[in-house]
Amino acid sequence: GEARDLVQHALRDSFGPDAVAEAGGGLGESVVVADVLLVTSELVTNAIRHGGGLTGFDVQLGDAHLTLHVSDASSAVPTTTRADGPFDPGRPLVGGYGWPLVRRLAQDVSVRLQPGGGKCVTVTLPLF
């Protein structure tokens, strides 16, 4: 939805109108844009479904990377472990694959607890 639109707008502003086109030049021909939009959707969906609601969203573009900051109302830190042991791709997680997918696609992931409650998840994704 709206978060994906903000990311697409930022990519267009930095790389031109074809940056997120279905076909043509720019980043649109790369799987990178699909990964960035997928991570955006996963983080925002997690904030809404599991984090008590989205409380902040920001996108920053560097020369070769994009950084997302997604804040929610929960102080619970996402985890890739199950109650009965570590994450194993052969054993489905209860609740889905969103967080493991984000960690796999992102270059860097951090979770910072907010002083007034909640948390901010920051991910950096390579653009090239």
C-alpha positions as CSV (number, residue, x, y, z in Angstrom):
1,G,0.0,0.0,0.0
2,E,1.2,3.4,1.0
3,A,4.6,2.3,2.3
4,R,5.4,0.6,-1.0
5,D,4.3,3.7,-2.9
6,L,6.7,5.8,-0.8
7,V,9.6,3.4,-1.6
8,Q,8.7,3.4,-5.3
9,H,8.5,7.2,-5.3
10,A,12.0,7.4,-3.6
11,L,13.5,5.0,-6.2
12,R,12.0,7.1,-9.1
13,D,13.3,10.3,-7.6
14,S,16.8,8.9,-7.3
15,F,17.0,6.7,-10.4
16,G,14.5,8.2,-12.8
17,P,10.9,7.4,-13.9
18,D,11.8,3.9,-15.3
19,A,13.4,2.8,-12.0
20,V,10.5,0.7,-10.9
21,A,8.9,0.1,-14.4
22,E,7.8,-3.4,-15.3
23,A,10.0,-3.3,-18.3
24,G,12.5,-0.8,-19.6
25,G,15.6,0.7,-18.1
26,G,16.7,1.5,-14.6
27,L,16.3,-0.8,-11.7
28,G,12.9,-2.1,-13.0
29,E,14.6,-5.0,-14.8
30,S,16.3,-6.2,-11.6
31,V,14.9,-8.5,-9.0
32,V,16.3,-5.9,-6.5
33,V,13.2,-3.8,-6.7
34,A,11.0,-6.8,-6.1
35,D,13.1,-7.6,-3.0
36,V,12.9,-4.1,-1.7
37,L,9.1,-4.0,-2.1
38,L,8.7,-7.4,-0.6
39,V,10.7,-6.5,2.5
40,T,8.7,-3.2,2.8
41,S,5.5,-5.2,2.7
42,E,6.7,-7.8,5.2
43,L,7.9,-5.2,7.7
44,V,4.8,-3.1,7.6
45,T,2.5,-6.2,7.7
46,N,4.4,-7.5,10.8
47,A,4.1,-4.1,12.5
48,I,0.3,-4.1,11.9
49,R,-0.3,-7.8,12.7
50,H,2.1,-8.5,15.4
51,G,3.5,-5.1,16.6
52,G,0.4,-3.3,17.8
53,G,0.2,-1.1,14.8
54,L,2.6,0.9,12.6
55,T,3.8,4.0,14.4
56,G,6.5,5.2,12.0
57,F,7.9,4.6,8.5
58,D,10.9,6.2,6.8
59,V,12.9,5.4,3.7
60,Q,16.4,6.7,2.9
61,L,18.4,6.1,-0.2
62,G,22.2,5.9,-0.4
63,D,24.4,5.5,-3.5
64,A,24.0,1.8,-3.6
65,H,21.6,0.9,-0.8
66,L,18.1,1.7,0.6
67,T,17.4,1.8,4.3
68,L,13.9,1.3,5.8
69,H,12.9,2.3,9.3
70,V,9.7,0.7,10.4
71,S,8.4,1.4,13.9
72,D,5.6,-0.2,15.8
73,A,3.9,-0.2,19.3
74,S,5.3,-3.5,20.6
75,S,8.6,-3.9,22.5
76,A,8.7,-7.6,21.5
77,V,11.8,-8.3,19.3
78,P,11.2,-10.4,16.3
79,T,13.0,-13.8,16.4
80,T,13.9,-16.6,14.0
81,T,13.7,-19.2,16.6
82,R,10.8,-21.6,17.5
83,A,9.8,-22.4,21.1
84,D,11.3,-25.8,20.6
85,G,14.6,-24.8,18.9
86,P,16.3,-22.6,16.3
87,F,14.8,-21.8,12.9
88,D,15.0,-24.7,10.4
89,P,13.9,-24.1,6.8
90,G,12.6,-27.7,6.8
91,R,10.2,-27.0,9.7
92,P,7.6,-24.3,9.1
93,L,7.4,-21.5,11.6
94,V,4.2,-20.8,13.3
95,G,3.2,-17.4,12.0
96,G,5.0,-17.5,8.7
97,Y,8.3,-16.8,7.0
98,G,8.3,-13.0,7.0
99,W,11.0,-12.3,9.5
100,P,13.4,-15.0,8.2
101,L,12.8,-13.7,4.7
102,V,13.6,-10.1,5.7
103,R,16.8,-11.2,7.4
104,R,17.8,-13.2,4.3
105,L,17.2,-10.4,1.8
106,A,18.6,-7.5,3.8
107,Q,22.3,-6.5,3.9
108,D,21.9,-5.4,7.5
109,V,19.0,-5.6,10.1
110,S,18.7,-4.1,13.5
111,V,16.0,-3.7,16.1
112,R,16.1,-0.8,18.5
113,L,13.7,-0.5,21.5
114,Q,12.2,3.0,21.7
115,P,12.4,4.9,25.0
116,G,8.6,5.5,25.1
117,G,7.8,2.0,24.2
118,G,7.7,0.1,21.0
119,K,10.6,-0.6,18.6
120,C,12.1,0.5,15.4
121,V,13.3,-2.1,12.9
122,T,15.9,-0.8,10.5
123,V,17.0,-2.8,7.4
124,T,19.5,-1.9,4.7
125,L,19.1,-3.5,1.3
126,P,21.6,-3.4,-1.6
127,L,20.3,-1.8,-4.8
128,F,22.9,-3.2,-7.1
